[in-house]
Amino acid sequence: MSNASEASGAIPSNVLMYLLIGVGVIFFVIVLIYLSLRKRMQSAEVKHIKELREGTKVSTFSSEIMYQKLYVYYLKMPFIKRYLMKVRRKLEIINIDDEYLTRKQASKILTRTFAILLPLTVVIIALTYSNYLLLCILLIFEIFMIDTFIDGSVDKIDNKLLKQQINFFSEIRHAYHEFNMVEEAIYQVAQDDEAPEMSRQAEKIYEVLISDDPEGELEKYYDVAPNSYLKEFAGVSYLTKEFGDRKVDGASLYLKNLNNITQEMQLEILKRDKLDYVFQSLSVISIVPMLGLEPIKNWAVSQFSFTEGFYMGKNGMLVQILILVMTFICYTLTRKLKDNGSTTINTKNTENPWQAKVYKIKPIKKFVDLFIPKQGTKEYRKLQQLMKDAATSDKPEWIYVNRICLCIVTFVVSVIICIQLHNVAIKYVYTEPTTDYDIIGQMTDKDRRNAEELTELDNKYLKQYKGNTNITEQNIARDMERGNFGIKEYIDSTSEEIEVASERVYQKLQTINSEYLKWFEILIGMVLGVVGYMGPIWMLKFQAIIRKLEMEDEVMQFQTIILMLMRIERVNVEIILEWLERYANIFKAPISKCVNNYESGPWEALEQLKEDVSYQQFIRIVESLQAAVEKIPIVDAFDELDTERDYYQAKRKESNDRLISRKGMIGKAIGFAPMVILFVGYLIVPLVFIGMTSMSSSFSTMSSMRSM
């Protein structure tokens, strides 16, 4: 047995020895391979390859790749794709022919927008999950907020481009001194990779200048240029290349014009920065009241139980809806007011929007045409003028599709809200704990249980009487006294207790039977539908008012354009008018009309232009153009622009400050309106009014008890 054990112990010893030998051999081989590879890695060629690989190695996580993949995912999502295309239409103008950067920036903007909105959605659901109507309205409102986040993100990119232009023009001056050729100077500076957005624009302008048809290519570039300052730079560069440069007061005219454009850009950057500072919190302030509705309601009910009837009933719901509507209107107006014009590109699908698709349906087209004013009528001319004043790109039929759709939607939503308000009132009758008002504080748990039991008892009678308008208080008292419907709680009660209970049930029954859709509520829905029908027109009028505030700024930009053109040889009044038309916004329609009529008679066309506008500073420019047509050279007609350049610059700054101040005052009044309505109309007034009513009722009850 001992031999067997020894034999059995010998096998593991041999196996262990073989394993140790095997491990030693493998280790020795690995050492040899390592030494061999190390020797090979020391060679210069392998070192060079290693350096190249390290230079191109991509880390495990790359934000560039992530945004490219997210772009593809967003493109597959129907709802998100709409916003992706909207961002893309703006960015592809700035990032000329750079698909990679356009996709990256569009995906990045959308991702950041969702990163802000998703937590906000969670907060909204957490605060309003018990109020489905309010929850739906807030979630729908978030859709409108997406546009604001997107526009703000694109504005930042556009502002970045504008600041890059300042440095670009500074480098152009040095390059022009070196090469003394416009296109070569632009090409040289365009090679800078530190400002890729501006470099792409410069390369595009360079391609325009060296093309076989520079004038035609320049017109194409005007249609896609991100801002008017690049248009001015491209146009001045083309004129200088075609007609040559000249010395004015010992300095290059081309460089003087670059300096004028730079000063314009500096003023614009300051204006945008000030507008952003003034409006940076107004949009948020106009939105905050939405999120405060439920917390204020919960606090008021917990601290002052006598307000529960207001906040839980239809009156509280009605005030909530009014605050939400006011918030939406103020938010939209604040956004329109804050618009600093930095993103002038229309991101809508102007070729085939949803309005055009709806209008193409024949029955709908015939119906909409009944509302559109006939061409040649006074109403049609007023509509056309309003559209011009508001600078809208919509067509009349699109506007009327919007008006009719908004009218129908407003009416339907108003009726649905009225029905919902009645349901809220009925539900509150069935669920309200039946007790007297408390001035301050909450009921005890025992009192609440008793009140809820009393409510359940009243509900048994309400189910029997609901819909019966012939029931009187005496019928209810008789049923209680006799224990009808199997309800025996009041059989042994006194006549006073039965009288109080029957009166309470009768009042509840009257409330329930009266909560139905009434004719005047349909009428109110129709009135609100008319208001919705007028909404798009009122919005156009608001845009026209805002544009009028910027008339002075546009006229001063005209003065800068004339200052750049008037000393260039072969420039005449017609060329100046074409340039003004190209950069005009508010005065575009009358200037276009003047350009079209110019061939039939310059003086008459300019005289008509004076009649079409009423702004005095612009009329002075037109009078100077008239003088330059027949009497004196252009330089003499506008000599005050050059001699009083410093004055006009100071006046431009002061004009911008006034514009920002006006917008700021209007914006603060609009932005704080929902907050004021929230605290005054939803908190203070209900507390004071209901509190005074409760105290008056309590004193009356006490007085009646004393008299007894």
Secondary structure, 3 states (H helix, E strand, C coil): CHHHHHHHHHHHHHHHHHHHHHHHHHHHHHHHHHHHHHHHHCCHHHHHHHHHHHHHCCCCCCHHHHHHHHHHHHHHCHHHHHHHHHHHHHHHHHCCCCHHHHHHHHHHHHHHHHHHHHHHHHHHHHHHCCCHHHHHHHHHHHHHHHHHHHHHHHHHHHHHHHHHHHHHHHHHHHHHHHHCCHHHHHHHHHCCCCCHHHHHHHHHHHHHHCCCCHHHHHHHHHHHCCCHHHHHHHHHHHHHHHHCCCEECCEEHHHHHHHHHHHHHHHHHHHHHHHHHHHCCHHHHHHHHHHHHHHHHHHHHHHEHHHHHHHHCHHHHHHHHHHHHHHHHHHHHHHHHHCCCCCCCCCCCCCCCHHHHHHCCHHHHHHHHCCCCCCCCHHHHHHHHHHHHHCCCCCHHHHHHHHHHHHHHHHHHHHHHHHHHHHHHHHHHHHCCCCCCCCCECCCHHHHHHHHHHHHHHHHHHHHHCCCCCCCHHHHHHHHHHCHHHCCCCCCCCHHHHHHHHHHHHHHHHHHHHCCCCHHHHHHHHHHHHHHHHHHHHHHHHHHHHHHHCHHHHHHHHHHHHHHHCCCCCCCHHHHHHHHHHHCCCCHHHHHHHHHHHHHCHHHHHHHHHHHCCCHHHHHHHHHHHHHHHCCCHHHHCHHHHHCHHHHHHHHHHHHHHHHHHHHHHHHHHHHHHHHHHHHHHHHHHHHHHHHHHHHHHHHHHHHHHHC
